[in-house]
Amino acid sequence: MSIQKTITLALTGASGMPYALRLLECLLAGGSRVYLLHSQAAQIVAKQEMDLTLPARPEELQAYLAGRFKPQANQLQVFGREEWFAPVASGSNPADAMVVCPCTMGTLAAIAGGLSDNLIERAADVMLKEGRKLILVPRETPFSAIHLENMLKLARLGVVILPPNPGFYHHPESVADLVDFVVARILDHLGVPHGLIARWGEESGGR
């Protein structure tokens, strides 16, 4: 299987870790190279929501995820929040697209403000300045006026704001079905083929 796209996937401390790990699984299965970034808060959320203890050291997390998802050699690379020599830190070597899933309001605000205090923020800033696709999956409710203003600012710059709001017209039978609905929408915007759910007007979807 040849590498189709290079995607930066950033995990932050918002609720919604099942979306992130399912997205990672589908990206790898679909032949994408993934540069994975994560915050310390994301590790806490993974433990709380999925009872997963994600290693803090990038090399250990990469080994853990490789054992879980079985990627090809060099298909998955994990970088620490201060690894400024990572490919994603420079516009000379940007990924094809970046997804922050789940995305905290703090991370969203930092991206909207052009901050680059850690590798997640810098990678997003690179995507904006290089005109590459950036998708934010903000998991918060309700949104304050500040949240909405930040999202509007980013949307006007071409950022895709994709809250994880699952539909029900496909008659989901499990939480996994709801997760797949959201992940399918993210994959659609990345241009990554999938068979997670039936599309509108189709009778059934693959898994």
C-alpha positions in Angstrom: 0.0 0.0 0.0 1.5 3.3 -1.1 1.3 6.5 0.9 -1.6 8.6 -0.3 -1.5 11.8 1.8 0.4 13.2 4.7 -2.0 14.3 7.5 -1.1 16.0 10.8 -3.4 14.9 13.5 -3.4 16.8 16.8 -5.1 15.6 20.0 -6.0 18.2 22.6 -7.8 18.0 26.0 -11.4 18.4 24.9 -13.8 15.6 25.3 -14.0 13.3 22.3 -11.0 11.0 22.3 -13.0 8.2 20.6 -13.3 10.4 17.5 -9.5 11.0 17.5 -8.5 7.4 17.8 -11.0 6.2 15.2 -9.8 8.9 12.8 -6.2 7.8 13.3 -7.2 4.2 12.7 -9.0 5.1 9.4 -6.2 7.4 8.2 -3.7 4.7 8.6 -5.9 2.0 7.1 -6.5 4.3 4.2 -2.8 4.7 3.4 -2.2 8.1 4.8 1.1 9.0 6.6 0.2 10.5 9.9 2.2 13.0 12.0 0.6 12.8 15.5 0.8 15.6 18.0 -0.8 15.5 21.5 -1.1 17.6 24.6 -0.8 16.4 28.2 -4.4 17.1 28.7 -5.3 14.7 25.8 -3.6 11.9 27.8 -5.9 12.7 30.8 -9.0 12.7 28.6 -8.0 9.3 27.0 -7.8 7.8 30.4 -11.1 9.3 31.6 -13.1 8.5 28.5 -11.6 5.3 27.2 -9.6 4.0 30.2 -6.5 4.2 27.9 -3.1 5.1 29.5 -1.3 6.8 26.6 2.5 7.0 27.2 3.8 10.5 27.6 7.1 10.0 25.7 6.6 10.3 21.9 8.6 7.2 21.0 6.7 5.1 23.6 3.4 6.4 22.3 4.4 5.7 18.7 5.3 2.1 19.7 2.0 1.7 21.6 -0.1 3.0 18.6 1.9 1.0 16.1 1.0 -2.1 18.1 -2.7 -1.1 18.2 -3.1 -0.1 14.6 -0.3 -2.0 12.7 0.8 0.8 10.3 3.4 0.4 7.6 7.0 1.3 8.4 7.3 5.1 8.8 3.6 5.6 8.2 3.1 6.9 11.8 5.3 9.4 13.6 4.6 11.0 17.0 6.2 14.3 18.0 6.4 16.0 21.3 5.0 19.5 21.9 8.4 21.1 21.9 10.0 19.2 19.0 10.7 22.3 16.8 12.6 20.3 14.3 9.6 18.2 13.4 8.5 18.5 9.8 5.2 20.2 10.8 7.0 23.1 12.3 8.2 24.5 9.0 6.4 25.8 5.9 9.2 24.1 3.8 7.7 20.7 4.7 4.0 21.1 5.5 1.6 18.2 5.6 -1.2 18.0 3.0 -3.8 18.8 5.7 -4.1 19.0 9.5 -6.9 18.0 11.8 -7.2 19.1 15.5 -9.5 16.5 17.0 -10.8 17.0 19.6 -10.0 20.8 19.7 -10.2 22.7 22.9 -11.5 26.3 22.9 -8.0 27.3 24.2 -6.3 25.7 21.3 -8.8 27.2 18.9 -8.3 30.7 20.4 -4.5 30.3 20.2 -4.7 29.4 16.5 -7.1 32.3 15.8 -4.6 34.6 17.6 -1.6 33.3 15.6 0.2 32.0 18.6 2.9 29.3 18.3 3.7 28.5 21.9 3.8 24.7 21.2 4.1 22.4 18.2 0.3 22.0 17.8 -0.2 25.7 17.5 2.9 26.2 15.3 1.7 23.3 13.0 -1.7 25.0 12.6 -0.1 28.4 12.0 2.0 26.7 9.2 -1.1 25.3 7.6 -2.7 28.8 7.6 0.3 30.6 6.2 0.9 28.0 3.5 -2.8 27.9 2.4 -3.2 24.2 3.3 -6.4 22.6 4.7 -6.9 22.9 8.4 -9.9 21.2 10.1 -10.8 21.9 13.7 -13.2 19.6 15.6 -14.3 21.8 18.6 -16.1 19.8 21.3 -17.8 22.3 23.5 -21.4 23.2 24.3 -22.8 25.8 24.5 -20.5 28.1 22.6 -19.8 31.5 24.1 -19.7 34.7 22.0 -15.9 34.5 22.2 -15.8 31.0 20.9 -18.1 31.9 18.0 -16.1 35.0 17.1 -12.9 32.9 17.1 -14.5 30.3 14.9 -15.9 32.9 12.5 -12.5 34.5 12.2 -10.9 31.2 11.3 -13.7 30.2 9.0 -13.2 33.4 7.0 -9.5 32.3 6.6 -10.7 29.0 5.1 -10.5 26.8 8.2 -13.1 24.0 8.3 -15.0 24.2 11.6 -16.4 20.7 12.1 -18.1 20.2 15.4 -18.7 16.5 16.2 -22.5 16.6 15.7 -23.6 13.2 14.6 -26.7 12.8 12.4 -29.4 10.2 13.0 -30.8 9.7 9.5 -28.6 6.6 9.1 -30.3 4.9 12.1 -27.2 4.4 14.4 -27.4 1.4 16.6 -24.4 2.1 18.8 -22.0 4.7 20.0 -19.5 3.5 17.5 -22.0 4.3 14.7 -22.2 7.9 16.0 -18.4 8.2 16.2 -18.1 6.8 12.6 -20.6 9.5 11.3 -18.3 12.3 12.5 -15.1 10.6 11.4 -16.6 10.0 8.0 -17.3 13.8 7.6 -13.7 14.5 8.6 -12.4 12.0 6.1 -14.6 13.5 3.4 -13.1 16.9 3.9 -9.6 15.4 3.8 -10.4 13.6 0.6 -9.6 10.2 2.1 -11.9 7.4 0.8 -13.8 5.3 3.4 -16.9 3.1 3.8 -17.8 4.0 7.3 -21.4 5.0 6.6 -24.0 5.1 3.9 -24.0 8.3 2.0 -27.3 10.2 1.5 -29.4 8.3 -1.0 -27.5 5.0 -0.5 -29.0 2.0 1.3 -26.1 0.7 3.3 -22.5 1.5 4.2 -19.5 -0.7 4.7 -17.3 -1.0 7.8 
